[in-house]
Amino acid sequence: MKNILKCAGWSILYFVIIFIVQFGFMMVGISNGIENEEMLNQFAINNNLLLTIFSNIVAIIIFGIIWNVKINKKQESKEEHVQNTKKNYIFLILIAFLYSLLFLMITYNIYFSGINDTITSMNYFNSKNQFLGFVLYTISILIVAPISEELLCRGIMFGELNKKFSENQAIIISAVVFGVMHLMAGGVVLAIGAIIMGIILGFAYKTTKSLPRTMFVHGVANFADIIMLFLGKISSTNLIVFTIIIAIALLSIILLYYNRNSVIATKESN
């Protein structure tokens, strides 16, 4: 229970960081003469990308220190298991990416307030300087978000939980926290999707015992958002076709991954 309470405390710290940075942005707006509440909210939405990047940078610094001080880093996989680890890692990259793409297809017509604010902010910065919004968006979802979230959920939380619980239990608990962290951005639907992604990322960390490699998997999964951005408006027919194709591809990769590890486990038991 103590370990779970610590994880709850760290997740609260994550939201406190976001609140403090957001409050700082509001103060900047007020200092620039914006006093109307509606205009102040619009100012925050327009600068959503900067807010996200700054809050994640602060989180990276704080959680990076906590991870290095509090959590004992485990050694990389032994040499005899390196080849198996590499192959499983590739499978998990594909699973994370395809799942992320499938989730985006399934929820294509669902409104997520937090994500909508991010797109609004990107368009705002693009209007100021061509491609600036896209660059900030890319930095946000492919770099700073994966680093800060993995430091917290797979680095600190998984490491702390694994002291008391099994690896699989630690994966599930940290994934639930990962899902809760996404509640503000998209409600229950996005939170459930994030929990499943958190489980995939947990297995990536369990497989590689490497936080940077898990951050990379997270970044690849988020790259699906970039693809959806370029696809633009998708017709209902194409949406159904894409969803079916991606679902079949994802299921095939999962079955290959499962069968491969079942064969390896059988050989090791013999």
Residue pairs with C-beta under 8 A, 6 or more apart in sequence:
2 164
3 160
3 161
3 163
3 164
3 165
4 161
4 173
6 160
7 156
7 157
7 160
7 161
7 173
7 174
7 177
8 177
10 63
10 66
10 152
10 156
10 157
11 152
11 157
11 177
11 180
11 181
13 62
14 59
14 152
14 181
15 181
15 184
17 55
17 58
17 59
17 62
18 51
18 55
20 58
21 51
21 54
21 55
21 58
22 44
22 51
22 55
25 43
25 44
25 47
25 50
25 51
26 40
26 43
26 44
29 39
29 40
29 43
29 44
30 40
34 40
34 43
44 51
45 117
45 120
45 121
46 120
46 121
46 124
47 121
47 124
48 117
48 118
48 120
48 121
49 118
49 121
49 122
49 125
49 133
49 136
49 137
49 140
50 121
50 136
52 118
52 140
52 144
52 145
53 136
53 139
53 140
53 144
56 140
56 144
56 145
56 147
56 148
57 144
57 148
59 148
59 151
59 152
60 144
60 147
60 148
60 151
63 148
63 151
63 152
63 155
63 156
64 151
66 156
67 151
67 155
67 156
67 159
67 211
70 156
70 159
70 160
71 155
71 156
71 159
71 160
72 159
74 209
75 209
76 208
76 209
76 210
77 85
77 208
77 209
84 264
85 207
85 208
87 260
88 207
88 257
88 260
88 261
89 204
89 207
89 208
89 213
89 217
91 253
91 256
91 257
91 260
92 200
92 203
92 204
92 207
92 217
92 257
93 204
93 216
93 217
93 220
94 253
95 200
95 250
95 253
95 254
95 257
96 197
96 200
96 201
96 204
96 217
96 218
96 220
96 221
97 220
97 221
97 223
97 224
98 246
98 249
98 250
98 253
99 196
99 197
99 200
99 221
99 250
100 197
100 221
100 222
100 223
100 224
100 225
101 224
101 227
101 228
101 246
102 243
102 246
102 247
102 250
103 193
103 196
103 197
104 224
104 225
104 228
105 239
105 242
105 243
105 246
106 243
107 189
107 190
107 193
108 234
108 239
110 186
110 189
112 185
112 186
112 187
112 189
112 190
113 185
113 186
113 187
114 184
114 185
114 186
114 190
115 185
115 186
115 190
118 137
118 140
121 133
121 136
122 133
122 134
122 136
122 137
123 133
124 133
125 132
125 133
125 136
126 132
126 133
126 134
127 133
137 229
138 226
141 222
141 225
141 226
142 219
142 222
142 223
142 226
143 219
145 218
145 222
146 215
146 216
146 218
146 219
146 222
147 215
149 178
149 181
149 218
150 201
150 205
150 211
150 214
150 215
150 218
151 211
153 174
153 175
153 177
153 178
153 181
153 198
153 201
154 174
154 201
154 202
154 205
154 211
154 214
155 211
157 170
157 173
157 174
157 177
158 170
158 171
158 174
158 202
158 205
161 169
161 170
161 173
161 174
162 170
165 173
167 206
168 206
170 202
171 198
171 199
171 202
171 203
171 205
171 206
172 199
172 202
174 198
174 202
175 195
175 196
175 197
175 198
175 199
175 201
175 202
176 195
176 198
177 198
178 194
178 195
178 197
178 198
178 201
179 191
179 192
179 193
179 194
179 195
179 198
180 191
181 194
182 190
182 191
182 193
182 194
183 190
183 191
197 221
200 217
200 221
201 214
201 217
201 218
201 221
204 213
204 214
204 217
205 211
205 214
208 214
234 242
